[in-house]
């Protein structure tokens, strides 16, 4: 069976009062975590069909202390993934 291809475009991520981050590292961490989650836990049944989903609502996340790109990328990915599972 051929693996399913998923194209995901994130139009905007709002990061208030975070400071400077390396966008490349953040994006890579987000992508890796989403890949891990989808590979290990799958997707909602609505993704089993060939379809276009206009948007996914990700819940806000809270951050305390110094933020690292890898940690933040994982948190954002988890929020996006939870939105995809609904």
C-alpha positions as CSV (number, residue, x, y, z in Angstrom):
1,X,0.0,0.0,0.0
2,X,1.3,3.4,-1.0
3,X,1.8,5.8,1.9
4,X,-0.6,8.8,2.0
5,X,0.8,12.2,1.1
6,X,-0.3,15.1,3.3
7,X,0.3,18.7,2.2
8,X,-0.1,21.1,5.1
9,X,0.3,24.8,4.8
10,X,0.4,26.9,8.0
11,X,-0.5,30.4,7.0
12,X,0.2,32.1,10.3
13,X,1.4,31.4,13.8
14,X,1.0,34.3,16.3
15,X,3.7,34.4,19.0
16,X,3.1,37.2,21.4
17,X,5.9,38.3,23.7
18,X,8.3,35.5,22.9
19,X,11.4,37.3,21.8
20,X,13.6,36.3,18.9
21,X,13.5,32.8,17.7
22,X,15.2,30.9,14.8
23,X,12.2,30.3,12.5
24,X,14.1,27.5,10.6
25,X,14.6,25.5,13.8
26,X,11.0,26.2,15.0
27,X,9.6,25.1,11.6
28,X,11.8,22.0,11.6
29,X,10.7,21.0,15.1
30,X,7.1,21.5,14.3
31,X,7.3,19.5,11.1
32,X,9.2,16.6,12.8
33,X,6.7,16.4,15.7
34,X,3.7,16.5,13.4
35,X,5.2,13.7,11.3
36,X,5.9,11.7,14.5
37,X,2.3,12.2,15.8
38,X,0.7,11.3,12.5
39,X,2.9,8.3,11.9
40,X,2.3,6.9,15.4
41,X,-1.3,7.9,16.1
42,X,-2.8,8.4,12.7
43,X,-5.4,10.9,11.6
44,X,-9.1,11.5,12.0
45,X,-11.3,9.4,9.6
46,X,-12.1,12.5,7.6
47,X,-8.5,12.4,6.3
48,X,-9.0,8.9,4.9
49,X,-10.6,10.3,1.8
50,X,-9.0,12.3,-0.9
51,X,-10.1,15.7,0.2
52,X,-9.2,19.3,0.9
53,X,-9.7,20.7,4.4
54,X,-9.8,24.4,4.4
55,X,-8.6,25.0,8.0
56,X,-7.8,23.4,11.3
57,X,-8.3,25.3,14.6
58,X,-5.4,24.8,16.9
59,X,-5.9,25.8,20.5
60,X,-3.7,28.4,22.1
61,X,-0.7,27.2,24.1
62,X,0.9,28.6,27.2
63,X,4.6,29.1,27.6
64,X,6.5,29.8,30.8
65,X,10.2,30.8,31.2
66,X,12.8,30.8,28.4
67,X,11.4,29.3,25.2
68,X,13.5,27.1,23.0
69,X,12.6,26.5,19.3
70,X,12.4,22.7,19.6
71,X,10.1,22.8,22.6
72,X,7.9,25.5,21.1
73,X,7.7,23.6,17.8
74,X,6.6,20.5,19.6
75,X,3.9,22.4,21.5
76,X,2.6,24.0,18.4
77,X,2.6,20.7,16.5
78,X,0.6,19.0,19.4
79,X,-2.0,21.8,19.3
80,X,-2.3,21.5,15.5
81,X,-2.5,17.8,15.7
82,X,-5.3,17.9,18.3
83,X,-7.2,20.2,16.0
84,X,-6.8,17.8,13.1
85,X,-8.1,14.9,15.3
86,X,-11.5,16.7,15.9
